Amino acid sequence: MHDVERRRFLALGGLAGGAACVPHSIAALPRRQPELLRAIAHNRRFTAFPFINVMDFIPRSLHSEILNGQPTMPVTSYIQDAIDDALNSAGHCQPVFFPAGIFLIDGTLKGDSGIGTAACSLVGAGSRSTTLRANTISQSQPMILYEGGSGAFSGAELSGFRVVGHNIAGESAGIGIKIAGKGGVRVSDCSFDSLHRGVRLSNESGGPFTEFCVCERCLFDDACTTALDYIVDGGHTSFHGSGLRDCRIKTRGKAIRIGPGATVYNAPLDVTVFANVPGVTHVVWSDSLISAEFHGHIGVEPQDEDNVTALACGPVILMGSVYAHDERVSRGTLRQAIRRQVFNVGGTPFDSPFFLPISSSMPLETGTSIMDSLPIGEGGALISVNIRGITPGTANYRYRATLIAQREPGGSGTVGVVSPGPSSSFQFGEPEFALNNAGELTITNPTWPGGEVMVFATSTQIGMNSNVLNGSFGHP
């Protein structure tokens, strides 16, 4: 009997025969490894045998150092052999189990063949027990790759690992998991550390798209430069239903990044963000001109006294709630929607969103000041402006008005005063208003003294542009 057949026979022999018939996959492990049974029994997706134990593919001379957490040799090729064996299983793809220990990786593990929807599930003994650690890796190289077969659910899951990248000259390197052009991959109960990107969702080379791929109950440590990013690299723009659920992020800058052209919609975003470094932190940073549409809850807790956190930069919509543990947290460009716009097949909107008003205040400089914390979304907005002096020398200055703003997709717009309020502006004269290309309200007055006049403003979205993108859903 060949080795592969023997392993499958022993696994299929299973536990049915009692203690005398314990599979080699279990018997080969030390007694302190009951995680095998617990992990598989605990995870509802892997309760059915057979399974494959990765240790059966790794030379016995390396077992002790792996299980004792002191590895010296990369085992990438042996792990890939186990995955390939699982992919070649008759009838279905068996999950591959990793016991508690540290596994050194010096290349990319491919969780599928790159053809079709079949993909292999990888199961660890827990994020505090089983570690995949990069031995050497470039900044943009993935440690684990799922690729190809979009349009159907792969059913693959990666669960119960600590994924650790590599530090190059003080910078985190590597991508923990990359999912490219594949649907229905789930990453659960994992932690990510010392990585350039924790998880990357990528659409590449033409038609394939990455949809309904979700990370849940994961921890992204602050040594991860970015927890999750969405990248379009010559492929389809859609990332339908892909995001984070019940995750914790300790961030150094931009927790989630959306690349140019990416269409993120109907995406879960349920995160708690701990901002523990000085400077400006963004929960979502978008370089796409297409509004990202999330649903869920964002919680933010700045843990450094010099940290300022903005919930979003770029066009981002959240249908859900926000909790901020500190007054230093601002909305940035985030739009909260109570009700979302819906499109029929022809692209005609038949339900309008209701956005919560955004309020902001800031001191004004001599000349032009930009209210980057009061973004104007594409479409129309009503803006209530109250400007007044805050020093003895400017105490008599008052200016109040209601503005209406109209902004075109991806560009600037116009602002008009529709209802001037009671004012005492003779001291410095009235300000002028405009929108810049980023949709930010600019306020200009060359005569008032810098820092001695304050603006208090509230913006409410009242209309949106309906664009039909890619022949499917419309986005503002």
WOPE-V686561 format. One record per backbone hydrogen bond with DSSP energy under -1.0 kcal/mol. NH is the residue of the N-H (numbers start at 1). CO is the residue of the C=O. Records with the same first field share a line. If there is no record, write none. Layout:
BEGIN
NH: CO / CO
END
This chain:
BEGIN
6: 2
7: 3
8: 4
9: 5
10: 6
11: 7
12: 8
13: 9
14: 10
18: 15
21: 18
22: 19
26: 23
27: 23
28: 24
29: 26
33: 30
36: 33
38: 34
39: 35
40: 36
41: 37
42: 38
43: 39
46: 43
52: 95
54: 97
56: 53
57: 54
62: 59
63: 60
66: 62
67: 63
68: 64
69: 66
70: 65
75: 104
79: 75
80: 76
81: 77
82: 78
83: 79
84: 80
85: 81
86: 82
87: 83
88: 84
89: 86
96: 121
97: 52
98: 123
101: 129
102: 66
103: 131
105: 133
109: 143
111: 145
120: 111
122: 157
123: 96
124: 159
126: 160
129: 126
130: 126
131: 101
132: 162
133: 103
134: 164
135: 105
141: 138
143: 175
144: 176
145: 109
146: 178
148: 180
154: 183
158: 186
159: 122
160: 188
162: 130
163: 191
164: 132
165: 193
166: 173
168: 171
171: 168
173: 166
175: 141
176: 197
177: 198
178: 144
179: 200
180: 146
181: 202
184: 211
186: 156
187: 214
188: 158
189: 216
191: 161
192: 219
193: 163
196: 174
197: 174
198: 226
199: 227
200: 177
201: 229
202: 179
203: 231
205: 233
206: 234
212: 240
214: 185
215: 243
216: 187
217: 245
219: 190
220: 248
221: 192
224: 221
225: 195
227: 255
228: 255
229: 199
230: 257
231: 201
233: 203
236: 208
239: 263
241: 265
242: 239
243: 213
244: 268
245: 215
247: 270
248: 218
249: 272
250: 220
251: 274
255: 282
256: 283
257: 228
258: 285
259: 230
262: 259
263: 237
267: 293
269: 295
270: 244
271: 297
272: 247
273: 299
274: 249
275: 301
279: 306
281: 308
282: 253
283: 310
284: 311
285: 256
286: 313
287: 258
292: 315
293: 264
294: 317
295: 267
296: 319
298: 321
299: 271
300: 323
301: 273
303: 275
307: 304
308: 279
310: 281
311: 330
313: 284
317: 292
318: 335
319: 294
320: 318
321: 296
323: 298
325: 300
329: 326
330: 309
333: 312
334: 331
335: 316
337: 318
338: 354
344: 348
347: 344
350: 342
354: 339
356: 336
358: 459
360: 457
362: 455
364: 453
367: 445
369: 443
371: 441
372: 370
374: 371
376: 439
379: 407
380: 463
381: 405
382: 460
383: 403
384: 458
385: 401
386: 456
387: 399
388: 454
389: 397
390: 452
394: 391
397: 394
398: 424
399: 387
401: 385
402: 419
403: 383
404: 416
405: 381
406: 414
407: 379
408: 412
411: 408
414: 406
416: 404
418: 402
419: 402
421: 400
424: 398
429: 425
432: 444
434: 442
436: 440
439: 436
442: 434
443: 369
444: 432
445: 367
451: 364
452: 449
454: 388
455: 362
456: 386
457: 360
458: 384
459: 358
460: 382
462: 380
463: 380
467: 475
469: 473
472: 469
475: 467
END
